[in-house]
Amino acid sequence: MEIDQWLVYEGLFNQEPTVQLNQQLVAAAVEGAGGRHRPVALVGIAGERSGSGFPETSGTAEPLPKIGVRARFISQRVARVEGEFSELTVVWFQEAWALPIAPSAVEAIARLDWDALARDMTW
């Protein structure tokens, strides 16, 4: 139904990512997706790393992929027994702007347990 993208480290000048910063950025992405008001699945964090991380001895962390993505999916099939359709918001990170969605994210999204994660809605 909708897709939103952003530069993960936008506005951070001369600052190396730390584990704490990365955790804050991921938490903000999930909360920004409506995590308190609608179900959100976070996929593909570990599989999308660029491989050009900083040394652990410096107290820094490997950077997240460059682009954060939130997408809201709907299905005409209800997840449980109530409603007319079901929805789920998915958050992931990838190295380039979507579209296309990174193949590893597509695979992770396809493996999600829709019935367990989505919520039923009515029009």
C-alpha contacts under 8 A as a table, 3 or more apart, distances in Angstrom:
res1	aa1	res2	aa2	distance
1	M	71	A	7.46
1	M	72	R	5.56
1	M	73	F	5.66
1	M	74	I	6.73
2	E	71	A	5.60
2	E	72	R	5.40
2	E	73	F	7.45
3	I	69	V	7.09
3	I	70	R	5.66
3	I	71	A	4.24
3	I	72	R	6.56
4	D	69	V	5.72
4	D	70	R	5.16
4	D	71	A	6.32
5	Q	67	I	6.63
5	Q	68	G	5.51
5	Q	69	V	4.53
5	Q	70	R	6.47
5	Q	97	W	7.39
5	Q	98	A	7.79
6	W	10	E	7.99
6	W	67	I	5.69
6	W	68	G	5.32
6	W	69	V	6.78
7	L	10	E	5.23
7	L	66	K	5.92
7	L	67	I	4.89
7	L	68	G	6.31
8	V	25	L	7.45
8	V	64	L	7.50
8	V	65	P	7.46
8	V	66	K	5.53
8	V	67	I	5.45
8	V	68	G	5.65
9	Y	12	L	5.65
9	Y	66	K	7.17
12	L	15	Q	6.00
16	E	60	T	6.35
16	E	61	A	7.73
16	E	63	P	7.97
17	P	21	L	6.10
17	P	22	N	6.53
17	P	60	T	5.83
17	P	61	A	5.59
17	P	62	E	6.94
17	P	63	P	5.77
18	T	21	L	5.09
18	T	22	N	6.13
18	T	59	G	6.93
18	T	60	T	4.46
18	T	61	A	4.63
18	T	62	E	7.65
18	T	63	P	7.99
19	V	22	N	5.19
19	V	23	Q	6.15
19	V	60	T	6.73
19	V	61	A	5.25
20	Q	23	Q	5.09
20	Q	24	Q	6.19
21	L	24	Q	5.04
21	L	25	L	6.15
22	N	25	L	5.06
22	N	26	V	6.15
22	N	61	A	7.97
22	N	63	P	7.60
22	N	64	L	6.99
23	Q	26	V	5.20
23	Q	27	A	6.05
24	Q	27	A	5.08
24	Q	28	A	6.01
25	L	28	A	5.10
25	L	29	A	6.18
26	V	29	A	5.06
26	V	30	V	6.34
27	A	30	V	5.20
27	A	31	E	6.11
28	A	31	E	5.02
28	A	32	G	5.78
29	A	32	G	5.03
29	A	33	A	6.23
29	A	68	G	7.66
29	A	70	R	7.73
29	A	91	V	7.10
30	V	33	A	5.10
30	V	34	G	6.93
30	V	35	G	5.70
30	V	40	V	6.69
30	V	42	L	7.28
30	V	91	V	6.61
31	E	34	G	5.36
31	E	35	G	4.76
31	E	36	R	6.79
32	G	35	G	7.03
33	A	40	V	6.90
33	A	70	R	6.55
33	A	89	T	6.75
33	A	90	V	8.00
33	A	91	V	7.53
34	G	37	H	5.24
34	G	38	R	5.48
34	G	39	P	7.45
34	G	40	V	7.26
35	G	38	R	5.45
35	G	39	P	5.81
35	G	40	V	5.48
36	R	39	P	7.59
38	R	88	L	7.40
38	R	89	T	7.52
38	R	119	R	7.50
39	P	88	L	5.76
39	P	89	T	6.32
39	P	117	L	6.54
39	P	118	A	6.20
39	P	119	R	6.77
40	V	88	L	6.14
40	V	89	T	4.75
40	V	90	V	5.54
40	V	91	V	7.17
40	V	117	L	7.70
41	A	88	L	7.42
41	A	89	T	6.35
41	A	90	V	4.75
41	A	91	V	6.22
41	A	117	L	7.37
42	L	45	I	7.77
42	L	90	V	5.84
42	L	91	V	4.82
42	L	92	W	5.97
43	V	90	V	7.19
43	V	91	V	6.31
43	V	92	W	5.27
43	V	105	A	6.87
43	V	108	A	6.18
43	V	109	I	7.03
44	G	47	G	5.23
44	G	48	E	5.97
44	G	92	W	5.85
44	G	93	F	6.88
44	G	104	S	6.96
44	G	105	A	5.78
44	G	108	A	6.46
45	I	48	E	5.63
45	I	49	R	7.10
45	I	64	L	7.65
45	I	92	W	6.59
45	I	93	F	6.38
46	A	49	R	5.94
47	G	104	S	7.18
48	E	64	L	7.74
48	E	65	P	6.28
48	E	93	F	6.69
48	E	94	Q	5.86
48	E	95	E	7.40
48	E	104	S	7.53
49	R	62	E	7.64
49	R	63	P	7.27
49	R	64	L	6.08
49	R	65	P	5.76
50	S	53	G	7.37
50	S	63	P	7.52
50	S	64	L	7.47
50	S	65	P	6.18
50	S	95	E	7.32
51	G	62	E	7.73
52	S	62	E	7.03
52	S	63	P	7.75
53	G	61	A	6.65
53	G	62	E	3.85
53	G	63	P	5.98
54	F	58	S	7.49
54	F	60	T	6.08
54	F	61	A	5.89
54	F	62	E	5.37
54	F	63	P	7.69
55	P	58	S	5.76
55	P	59	G	7.62
55	P	60	T	6.80
55	P	61	A	7.40
55	P	62	E	7.93
56	E	59	G	5.57
56	E	60	T	5.91
56	E	61	A	6.45
57	T	60	T	7.53
64	L	93	F	7.22
65	P	68	G	7.51
65	P	93	F	5.59
65	P	94	Q	5.06
65	P	95	E	4.92
66	K	93	F	7.22
66	K	94	Q	6.34
66	K	95	E	5.02
66	K	96	A	6.84
67	I	93	F	5.58
67	I	94	Q	5.33
67	I	95	E	5.79
67	I	96	A	6.14
67	I	97	W	6.30
68	G	91	V	7.44
68	G	92	W	6.07
68	G	93	F	4.48
68	G	94	Q	6.58
69	V	91	V	5.66
69	V	92	W	5.37
69	V	93	F	5.87
69	V	94	Q	7.66
69	V	98	A	7.94
70	R	89	T	6.86
70	R	90	V	5.71
70	R	91	V	4.50
70	R	92	W	6.68
71	A	89	T	5.56
71	A	90	V	5.40
71	A	91	V	6.61
72	R	87	E	6.99
72	R	88	L	5.81
72	R	89	T	4.18
72	R	90	V	6.36
73	F	87	E	5.57
73	F	88	L	5.38
73	F	89	T	6.04
73	F	90	V	7.68
74	I	85	F	6.97
74	I	86	S	5.56
74	I	87	E	4.25
74	I	88	L	6.49
75	S	78	V	7.03
75	S	85	F	5.69
75	S	86	S	5.27
75	S	87	E	6.34
76	Q	84	E	6.95
76	Q	85	F	4.57
76	Q	86	S	6.59
77	R	84	E	7.40
77	R	85	F	5.38
77	R	86	S	6.37
78	V	81	V	6.38
78	V	82	E	6.83
78	V	83	G	6.42
78	V	84	E	6.34
78	V	85	F	4.78
78	V	86	S	4.87
78	V	115	D	7.94
78	V	119	R	7.82
78	V	120	D	5.55
78	V	121	M	7.85
79	A	85	F	7.76
79	A	86	S	5.81
79	A	114	W	6.75
79	A	115	D	4.38
79	A	116	A	7.29
79	A	118	A	6.08
79	A	119	R	6.31
79	A	120	D	5.89
80	R	115	D	6.46
80	R	119	R	7.83
80	R	120	D	6.84
81	V	120	D	7.79
82	E	120	D	5.99
82	E	121	M	7.50
83	G	86	S	7.45
83	G	120	D	5.17
83	G	121	M	4.84
83	G	122	T	4.87
84	E	120	D	7.06
84	E	121	M	5.93
84	E	122	T	4.90
84	E	123	W	6.88
85	F	120	D	5.74
85	F	121	M	5.39
85	F	122	T	6.39
86	S	118	A	6.04
86	S	119	R	5.31
86	S	120	D	4.18
86	S	121	M	5.47
87	E	118	A	5.31
87	E	119	R	5.62
87	E	120	D	6.58
87	E	121	M	7.17
88	L	114	W	7.77
88	L	117	L	6.98
88	L	118	A	4.76
88	L	119	R	6.76
90	V	109	I	7.66
92	W	105	A	6.94
94	Q	97	W	7.55
94	Q	102	A	6.37
94	Q	105	A	7.93
97	W	100	P	7.53
97	W	101	I	7.98
98	A	101	I	5.00
98	A	102	A	7.44
101	I	105	A	6.67
101	I	106	V	6.54
102	A	105	A	5.28
102	A	106	V	6.40
103	P	106	V	4.99
103	P	107	E	6.23
104	S	107	E	5.12
104	S	108	A	6.19
105	A	108	A	4.99
105	A	109	I	6.01
106	V	109	I	5.16
106	V	110	A	6.14
107	E	110	A	5.11
107	E	111	R	6.38
108	A	111	R	5.18
108	A	112	L	6.62
109	I	112	L	5.35
112	L	117	L	7.80
113	D	116	A	5.46
113	D	117	L	6.18
114	W	117	L	5.19
114	W	118	A	5.43
115	D	118	A	5.85
